[in-house]
């Protein structure tokens, strides 16, 4: 690889590190080309991409970004999953593919929103529900106290109406 090509790879990878909300570093030894292609397609559908990067170039590209703390993990053949929107979806895909590929694809480390996560933490992130489900749960949690208050007030008003209706019926029967 020529010096200009290396410089371009470093610049492109630095740009991806800067733009990505999450980067998951994997070791892909033993993975066939067809399996790698299948993984790339799945990640692309989730708004992520997979890039094979030389360790020295990735280390240089990580300078000045949130990915700076991953240098110690850059050993062996490394493929980086860049997630630009939702970090949970690509983590799920990588976890699922890793278990399906019989450990040919191994999680090493990940960086999500500037924080470095170890393998077990990335697997825990992959267990989280989808973003839409988390938002729905949050909104339901925010709505429940208000709903409780409305039902409480409604119950009180219903009791008042039933009481007044009972008094009216009692007066009608007395006449």
C-alpha atoms as one frame of an Amber mdcrd trajectory, in Angstrom:
protein
   0.000   0.000   0.000   1.423   3.368  -1.028   1.896   6.225   1.428  -0.895
   8.254  -0.228  -3.287   5.289   0.032  -2.455   4.832   3.706  -3.056   8.528
   4.324  -6.429   8.294   2.598  -7.403   5.203   4.656  -6.394   6.994   7.875
  -8.408  10.081   6.892 -11.494   8.033   5.943 -11.309   5.922   9.111 -10.782
   9.030  11.278 -13.879  10.564   9.682 -15.877   7.378  10.397 -14.644   7.327
  14.025 -15.722  10.948  14.406 -19.192  10.494  12.871 -20.054   7.125  14.434
 -22.117   6.936  17.621 -20.682   3.476  18.167 -17.785   1.407  16.922 -17.585
  -2.307  17.680 -14.203  -3.941  17.166 -14.277  -7.596  16.151 -11.769 -10.264
  15.240 -12.814 -12.043  12.075 -10.242 -14.823  11.613 -11.712 -17.878   9.886
 -14.676 -15.995   8.430 -15.348 -16.790   4.783 -15.877 -14.071   2.189 -19.536
 -15.056   1.714 -20.157 -14.852   5.471 -18.485 -11.439   5.608 -20.675 -10.263
   2.724 -23.806 -11.506   4.499 -22.793  -9.636   7.664 -22.152  -6.440   5.696
 -25.609  -6.635   4.106 -27.318  -7.095   7.476 -25.391  -4.192   8.981 -26.131
  -1.923   6.035 -29.870  -2.546   6.543 -29.438  -1.434  10.177 -27.686   1.808
   9.208 -24.186   0.561  10.004 -21.161  -0.573   8.066 -18.313  -3.036   8.466
 -14.791  -2.023   7.568 -11.627  -4.124   7.732  -8.775  -1.893   8.874  -5.102
  -2.521   9.500  -4.283  -2.128  13.176  -1.600   0.514  12.747  -3.829   2.599
  10.481  -6.787   2.253  12.866  -4.575   3.313  15.746  -3.466   6.432  13.892
  -7.033   7.190  12.781  -8.293   6.944  16.383  -6.084   9.836  17.512  -8.170
  12.791  18.601 -11.473  10.863  18.627 -13.524   9.068  21.271 -11.970   5.808
  20.026  -8.512   6.665  21.348  -8.787   4.163  24.222  -8.977   1.102  21.963
  -5.339   0.950  20.924  -4.539  -1.895  23.330  -7.166  -4.093  21.641  -5.838
  -3.700  18.114  -4.198  -7.094  17.740  -4.965  -9.679  15.094  -7.279  -9.237
  12.110  -9.702  -6.452  13.042 -13.016  -5.477  11.470 -14.806  -2.411  12.801
 -18.591  -2.007  12.806 -19.519   1.673  12.565 -23.024   2.513  13.815 -24.149
   6.006  12.909 -27.726   6.117  14.256 -28.693   3.306  16.613 -25.865   1.530
  18.448 -28.118  -1.257  19.749 -29.215  -2.688  16.381 -25.711  -3.331  15.028
 -24.620  -4.777  18.397 -27.513  -7.252  18.168 -26.559  -8.194  14.619 -22.913
  -8.749  15.561 -23.882 -10.827  18.618 -26.310 -12.941  16.606 -23.848 -13.414
  13.756 -21.037 -14.257  16.180 -23.043 -17.040  17.790 -24.189 -18.305  14.375
 -20.673 -18.274  12.901 -19.399 -20.476  15.738 -17.040 -17.867  17.165 -15.336
 -17.090  13.845 -16.356 -13.517  14.549 -15.271 -12.530  18.058 -16.211  -9.353
  19.842 -13.241  -7.550  21.321 -14.299  -4.110  22.512 -16.704  -1.339  21.615
 -17.063   2.385  22.035 -20.585   3.770  22.366 -21.093   7.515  22.712 -17.490
   7.999  23.825 -17.440   5.271  26.491 -15.413   2.090  26.053 -17.270  -1.179
  26.675 -15.736  -4.618  27.164 -17.045  -7.727  25.374 -19.536  -8.686  28.099
 -20.863  -5.122  28.244 -21.390  -5.053  24.466 -23.304  -8.335  24.775 -25.443
  -6.722  27.501 -26.131  -3.734  25.215 -27.165  -6.195  22.495 -29.796  -7.599
  24.874 -31.520  -4.211  25.195 -34.819  -3.751  23.365 -34.928  -1.742  20.152
 -34.826   2.046  20.346 -38.514   2.401  19.515 -39.450  -0.013  22.318 -37.291
   1.895  24.813 -38.932   5.175  23.810 -42.386   3.609  24.170 -41.482   2.297
  27.637 -40.187   5.718  28.649 -43.340   7.456  27.443 -45.538   4.891  29.195
 -43.606   5.487  32.415 -44.022   9.232  32.067 -47.724   8.897  31.259 -48.679
   6.508  34.076 -48.740   9.025  36.985 -50.952  11.372  34.991 -53.228   8.489
  33.973 -53.442   7.397  37.609 -54.480  10.896  38.649 -57.120  11.053  35.906
 -58.595   7.670  36.915 -58.580   8.696  40.596 -60.423  11.946  39.842 -62.795
  10.127  37.519 -63.599   7.603  40.267 -64.384  10.399  42.709 -66.648  12.119
  40.180 -68.376   8.806  39.373 -69.091   8.237  43.085 -70.562  11.741  43.342
 -72.792  11.161  40.306 -73.965   7.762  41.646 -74.713   9.306  45.040 -76.707
  12.172  43.520 -78.535   9.709  41.265 -79.332   7.535  44.305 -80.725  10.581
  46.200 -82.841  11.521  43.158 -84.288   7.996  42.871 -85.013   7.892  46.632
 -86.891  11.204  46.422 -88.900   9.988  43.419 -89.980   6.818  45.235 -91.012
   8.819  48.338 -93.415  10.987  46.403
